[in-house]
């Protein structure tokens, strides 16, 4: 792995920016749905849920706020600072790279899964669903670019 002080590749800077974009975009919506699980603050009536899995927005909003909001910000900061945590390294199946390599790809899969479930559970479709699904795919693919792979190599 490169020294933390070595020059970060442009692709890594874009990835970190996109993770911050994802995280700070998820926090307000997640927070407003936590405060009002009926969806009223977000102008989404409860009948916009199909009701088969969720009857209110509380559980999805907790996931949105914590995993897709705070988790994305945590991962962006971790990609920037590259903390050398032994517990995270033990969970890393890609032993040849820093743990953030796998964590970023896993986050992308989680985001794509979230959007897939959302498309099934929420009646109304939006242009945001394909946008965020594509963003998840970017999180899966960007770590395997040569620039990021080389930077995160141990």
TIPAGU-790783 format. One record per residue (C-alpha): residue number from 0; residue in three letters; x, y, z. Coordinates in Angstrom, 2 decimals, always signed. Layout:
<recs>
<rec lolum="NUM" seke="Ala" east="X" north="Y" up="Z"/>
...
</recs>
This chain:
<recs>
<rec lolum="0" seke="Unk" east="+0.00" north="+0.00" up="+0.00"/>
<rec lolum="1" seke="Unk" east="+1.21" north="+3.45" up="-0.76"/>
<rec lolum="2" seke="Unk" east="+2.19" north="+5.83" up="+1.97"/>
<rec lolum="3" seke="Unk" east="-0.73" north="+7.95" up="+3.18"/>
<rec lolum="4" seke="Unk" east="+1.21" north="+11.02" up="+2.11"/>
<rec lolum="5" seke="Unk" east="+1.75" north="+9.83" up="-1.45"/>
<rec lolum="6" seke="Unk" east="-0.30" north="+11.47" up="-4.17"/>
<rec lolum="7" seke="Unk" east="-3.83" north="+10.16" up="-4.38"/>
<rec lolum="8" seke="Unk" east="-4.84" north="+9.20" up="-7.92"/>
<rec lolum="9" seke="Unk" east="-7.57" north="+11.24" up="-9.62"/>
<rec lolum="10" seke="Unk" east="-9.88" north="+8.21" up="-9.71"/>
<rec lolum="11" seke="Unk" east="-9.65" north="+7.87" up="-5.93"/>
<rec lolum="12" seke="Unk" east="-10.50" north="+11.56" up="-5.49"/>
<rec lolum="13" seke="Unk" east="-13.59" north="+11.07" up="-7.67"/>
<rec lolum="14" seke="Unk" east="-14.57" north="+7.98" up="-5.69"/>
<rec lolum="15" seke="Unk" east="-14.22" north="+9.82" up="-2.38"/>
<rec lolum="16" seke="Unk" east="-16.30" north="+12.72" up="-3.76"/>
<rec lolum="17" seke="Unk" east="-19.04" north="+10.32" up="-4.93"/>
<rec lolum="18" seke="Unk" east="-19.14" north="+8.62" up="-1.54"/>
<rec lolum="19" seke="Unk" east="-19.52" north="+11.99" up="+0.18"/>
<rec lolum="20" seke="Unk" east="-22.24" north="+12.88" up="-2.36"/>
<rec lolum="21" seke="Unk" east="-24.06" north="+9.64" up="-1.55"/>
<rec lolum="22" seke="Unk" east="-23.66" north="+10.04" up="+2.19"/>
<rec lolum="23" seke="Unk" east="-24.66" north="+13.66" up="+2.50"/>
<rec lolum="24" seke="Unk" east="-27.55" north="+13.04" up="+0.09"/>
<rec lolum="25" seke="Unk" east="-28.91" north="+10.17" up="+2.18"/>
<rec lolum="26" seke="Unk" east="-28.73" north="+11.88" up="+5.58"/>
<rec lolum="27" seke="Unk" east="-31.51" north="+14.51" up="+5.19"/>
<rec lolum="28" seke="Unk" east="-34.05" north="+12.10" up="+3.71"/>
<rec lolum="29" seke="Unk" east="-33.24" north="+9.40" up="+6.24"/>
<rec lolum="30" seke="Unk" east="-33.49" north="+11.90" up="+9.09"/>
<rec lolum="31" seke="Unk" east="-36.83" north="+13.32" up="+7.93"/>
<rec lolum="32" seke="Unk" east="-38.32" north="+9.84" up="+7.57"/>
<rec lolum="33" seke="Unk" east="-37.05" north="+8.91" up="+11.06"/>
<rec lolum="34" seke="Unk" east="-38.65" north="+12.03" up="+12.52"/>
<rec lolum="35" seke="Unk" east="-41.90" north="+11.32" up="+10.66"/>
<rec lolum="36" seke="Unk" east="-42.14" north="+7.64" up="+9.62"/>
<rec lolum="37" seke="Unk" east="-45.51" north="+8.34" up="+8.00"/>
<rec lolum="38" seke="Unk" east="-43.66" north="+10.15" up="+5.19"/>
<rec lolum="39" seke="Unk" east="-45.54" north="+13.42" up="+5.69"/>
<rec lolum="40" seke="Unk" east="-42.43" north="+15.60" up="+6.00"/>
<rec lolum="41" seke="Unk" east="-41.15" north="+14.19" up="+2.70"/>
<rec lolum="42" seke="Unk" east="-44.62" north="+14.49" up="+1.11"/>
<rec lolum="43" seke="Unk" east="-44.80" north="+10.74" up="+0.58"/>
<rec lolum="44" seke="Unk" east="-48.08" north="+9.29" up="+1.79"/>
<rec lolum="45" seke="Unk" east="-47.92" north="+5.88" up="+3.54"/>
<rec lolum="46" seke="Unk" east="-49.95" north="+4.36" up="+0.70"/>
<rec lolum="47" seke="Unk" east="-46.95" north="+4.89" up="-1.59"/>
<rec lolum="48" seke="Unk" east="-45.53" north="+1.78" up="+0.13"/>
<rec lolum="49" seke="Unk" east="-46.89" north="-1.49" up="-1.19"/>
<rec lolum="50" seke="Unk" east="-47.21" north="-2.64" up="+2.43"/>
<rec lolum="51" seke="Unk" east="-45.99" north="-6.18" up="+1.85"/>
<rec lolum="52" seke="Unk" east="-42.68" north="-5.62" up="+3.62"/>
<rec lolum="53" seke="Unk" east="-42.94" north="-2.24" up="+5.36"/>
<rec lolum="54" seke="Unk" east="-45.99" north="-0.47" up="+6.72"/>
<rec lolum="55" seke="Unk" east="-44.12" north="+2.75" up="+7.54"/>
<rec lolum="56" seke="Unk" east="-40.90" north="+4.41" up="+6.46"/>
<rec lolum="57" seke="Unk" east="-39.15" north="+3.90" up="+9.82"/>
<rec lolum="58" seke="Unk" east="-37.06" north="+0.78" up="+9.08"/>
<rec lolum="59" seke="Unk" east="-36.01" north="+1.90" up="+5.58"/>
<rec lolum="60" seke="Unk" east="-35.17" north="+5.38" up="+6.91"/>
<rec lolum="61" seke="Unk" east="-32.93" north="+3.95" up="+9.65"/>
<rec lolum="62" seke="Unk" east="-31.07" north="+1.97" up="+6.97"/>
<rec lolum="63" seke="Unk" east="-30.90" north="+5.01" up="+4.68"/>
<rec lolum="64" seke="Unk" east="-29.55" north="+7.25" up="+7.42"/>
<rec lolum="65" seke="Unk" east="-27.05" north="+4.86" up="+9.03"/>
<rec lolum="66" seke="Unk" east="-25.78" north="+2.57" up="+6.26"/>
<rec lolum="67" seke="Unk" east="-26.21" north="+4.64" up="+3.11"/>
<rec lolum="68" seke="Unk" east="-25.61" north="+8.01" up="+4.81"/>
<rec lolum="69" seke="Unk" east="-23.18" north="+7.65" up="+7.70"/>
<rec lolum="70" seke="Unk" east="-21.66" north="+4.50" up="+6.17"/>
<rec lolum="71" seke="Unk" east="-20.80" north="+6.29" up="+2.94"/>
<rec lolum="72" seke="Unk" east="-19.23" north="+9.20" up="+4.82"/>
<rec lolum="73" seke="Unk" east="-17.26" north="+6.79" up="+7.03"/>
<rec lolum="74" seke="Unk" east="-16.02" north="+4.94" up="+3.94"/>
<rec lolum="75" seke="Unk" east="-15.05" north="+8.18" up="+2.15"/>
<rec lolum="76" seke="Unk" east="-13.04" north="+9.28" up="+5.19"/>
<rec lolum="77" seke="Unk" east="-11.46" north="+5.84" up="+5.43"/>
<rec lolum="78" seke="Unk" east="-10.42" north="+5.97" up="+1.78"/>
<rec lolum="79" seke="Unk" east="-8.86" north="+9.36" up="+2.41"/>
<rec lolum="80" seke="Unk" east="-6.99" north="+8.51" up="+5.63"/>
<rec lolum="81" seke="Unk" east="-6.51" north="+4.74" up="+5.06"/>
<rec lolum="82" seke="Unk" east="-6.66" north="+3.71" up="+8.74"/>
<rec lolum="83" seke="Unk" east="-4.73" north="+0.56" up="+9.50"/>
<rec lolum="84" seke="Unk" east="-7.27" north="-1.22" up="+11.68"/>
<rec lolum="85" seke="Unk" east="-6.54" north="-4.87" up="+12.42"/>
<rec lolum="86" seke="Unk" east="-10.23" north="-5.73" up="+12.91"/>
<rec lolum="87" seke="Unk" east="-11.09" north="-4.38" up="+9.46"/>
<rec lolum="88" seke="Unk" east="-8.13" north="-6.16" up="+7.87"/>
<rec lolum="89" seke="Unk" east="-9.35" north="-9.45" up="+9.35"/>
<rec lolum="90" seke="Unk" east="-12.73" north="-9.01" up="+7.67"/>
<rec lolum="91" seke="Unk" east="-11.11" north="-8.22" up="+4.32"/>
<rec lolum="92" seke="Unk" east="-11.28" north="-11.13" up="+1.85"/>
<rec lolum="93" seke="Unk" east="-8.94" north="-9.27" up="-0.54"/>
<rec lolum="94" seke="Unk" east="-5.78" north="-9.63" up="+1.53"/>
<rec lolum="95" seke="Unk" east="-3.62" north="-8.02" up="-1.15"/>
<rec lolum="96" seke="Unk" east="-5.35" north="-4.66" up="-0.76"/>
<rec lolum="97" seke="Unk" east="-6.33" north="-2.23" up="+1.99"/>
<rec lolum="98" seke="Unk" east="-9.69" north="-3.17" up="+3.53"/>
<rec lolum="99" seke="Unk" east="-11.36" north="-0.14" up="+1.92"/>
<rec lolum="100" seke="Unk" east="-10.89" north="-1.82" up="-1.48"/>
<rec lolum="101" seke="Unk" east="-13.42" north="-4.55" up="-0.64"/>
<rec lolum="102" seke="Unk" east="-15.57" north="-2.30" up="+1.57"/>
<rec lolum="103" seke="Unk" east="-16.19" north="+0.09" up="-1.33"/>
<rec lolum="104" seke="Unk" east="-17.29" north="-2.72" up="-3.63"/>
<rec lolum="105" seke="Unk" east="-19.51" north="-4.16" up="-0.88"/>
<rec lolum="106" seke="Unk" east="-21.05" north="-0.74" up="-0.31"/>
<rec lolum="107" seke="Unk" east="-21.86" north="-0.57" up="-4.04"/>
<rec lolum="108" seke="Unk" east="-23.63" north="-3.94" up="-3.89"/>
<rec lolum="109" seke="Unk" east="-25.58" north="-2.78" up="-0.83"/>
<rec lolum="110" seke="Unk" east="-26.64" north="+0.43" up="-2.63"/>
<rec lolum="111" seke="Unk" east="-27.76" north="-1.50" up="-5.74"/>
<rec lolum="112" seke="Unk" east="-29.68" north="-3.96" up="-3.52"/>
<rec lolum="113" seke="Unk" east="-31.34" north="-1.05" up="-1.69"/>
<rec lolum="114" seke="Unk" east="-32.49" north="+0.48" up="-4.96"/>
<rec lolum="115" seke="Unk" east="-33.77" north="-2.87" up="-6.23"/>
<rec lolum="116" seke="Unk" east="-35.83" north="-3.38" up="-3.06"/>
<rec lolum="117" seke="Unk" east="-37.00" north="+0.24" up="-3.19"/>
<rec lolum="118" seke="Unk" east="-38.21" north="-0.23" up="-6.77"/>
<rec lolum="119" seke="Unk" east="-40.25" north="-3.21" up="-5.57"/>
<rec lolum="120" seke="Unk" east="-41.60" north="-1.67" up="-2.33"/>
<rec lolum="121" seke="Unk" east="-42.38" north="+1.92" up="-3.41"/>
<rec lolum="122" seke="Unk" east="-45.20" north="+2.38" up="-5.89"/>
<rec lolum="123" seke="Unk" east="-43.87" north="+5.57" up="-7.49"/>
<rec lolum="124" seke="Unk" east="-40.90" north="+5.30" up="-9.82"/>
<rec lolum="125" seke="Unk" east="-38.32" north="+8.05" up="-10.07"/>
<rec lolum="126" seke="Unk" east="-35.30" north="+8.94" up="-12.18"/>
<rec lolum="127" seke="Unk" east="-33.35" north="+8.72" up="-8.92"/>
<rec lolum="128" seke="Unk" east="-33.63" north="+4.93" up="-8.83"/>
<rec lolum="129" seke="Unk" east="-31.56" north="+4.28" up="-12.00"/>
<rec lolum="130" seke="Unk" east="-29.22" north="+7.12" up="-11.01"/>
<rec lolum="131" seke="Unk" east="-28.40" north="+5.60" up="-7.61"/>
<rec lolum="132" seke="Unk" east="-28.28" north="+2.07" up="-9.01"/>
<rec lolum="133" seke="Unk" east="-25.65" north="+3.31" up="-11.47"/>
<rec lolum="134" seke="Unk" east="-23.82" north="+5.03" up="-8.62"/>
<rec lolum="135" seke="Unk" east="-23.75" north="+1.69" up="-6.79"/>
<rec lolum="136" seke="Unk" east="-22.32" north="+0.05" up="-9.90"/>
<rec lolum="137" seke="Unk" east="-19.64" north="+2.75" up="-10.02"/>
<rec lolum="138" seke="Unk" east="-18.73" north="+1.93" up="-6.39"/>
<rec lolum="139" seke="Unk" east="-18.35" north="-1.72" up="-7.39"/>
<rec lolum="140" seke="Unk" east="-16.22" north="-1.01" up="-10.46"/>
<rec lolum="141" seke="Unk" east="-14.03" north="+1.95" up="-9.47"/>
<rec lolum="142" seke="Unk" east="-11.83" north="+0.06" up="-6.97"/>
<rec lolum="143" seke="Unk" east="-10.73" north="-2.33" up="-9.71"/>
<rec lolum="144" seke="Unk" east="-9.45" north="+0.46" up="-11.93"/>
<rec lolum="145" seke="Unk" east="-5.66" north="+0.25" up="-12.18"/>
<rec lolum="146" seke="Unk" east="-5.14" north="+3.62" up="-10.45"/>
<rec lolum="147" seke="Unk" east="-7.12" north="+2.78" up="-7.32"/>
<rec lolum="148" seke="Unk" east="-5.99" north="-0.83" up="-7.26"/>
<rec lolum="149" seke="Unk" east="-2.34" north="+0.23" up="-7.33"/>
<rec lolum="150" seke="Unk" east="-2.88" north="+2.85" up="-4.61"/>
<rec lolum="151" seke="Unk" east="-4.68" north="+0.45" up="-2.26"/>
<rec lolum="152" seke="Unk" east="-2.30" north="-2.45" up="-2.81"/>
<rec lolum="153" seke="Unk" east="-0.48" north="-3.65" up="+0.30"/>
</recs>
